[in-house]
């Protein structure tokens, strides 16, 4: 095990800088270093919780808009919406924290639009699956006899 002085000297050699005149040594019985990431987070206020929920609803609507753009073959537009999601979240949260009534309105609209959310999930899946299915159907010929024999357990061989 090396001493702190040796560690500093090794580090200084690696980066090509001289060893400091007075090396820093850890204090005895010092409290262990605590990372900021492990520090307890302040408890969110009611407005912050509502603003967070409202932002989730708005992001869901943005995703629906991106899906509509993809269905209209506006792939760059859909990508631009997706790229700006994190910035949108931060800015929307900052704006909504100050207005609890607006948060309540957005959350209420989001609750009523659960069917939209489900349609969004299926629409997103369709956007990815339909083009693949089209290409597959173009390259293969449909043979109903092979399908039925496969279902019967003949391994796709027709009789």
Order of alpha helices (4+ residues) and beta strands (2+ residues): alpha-alpha-alpha-alpha-alpha-alpha-alpha
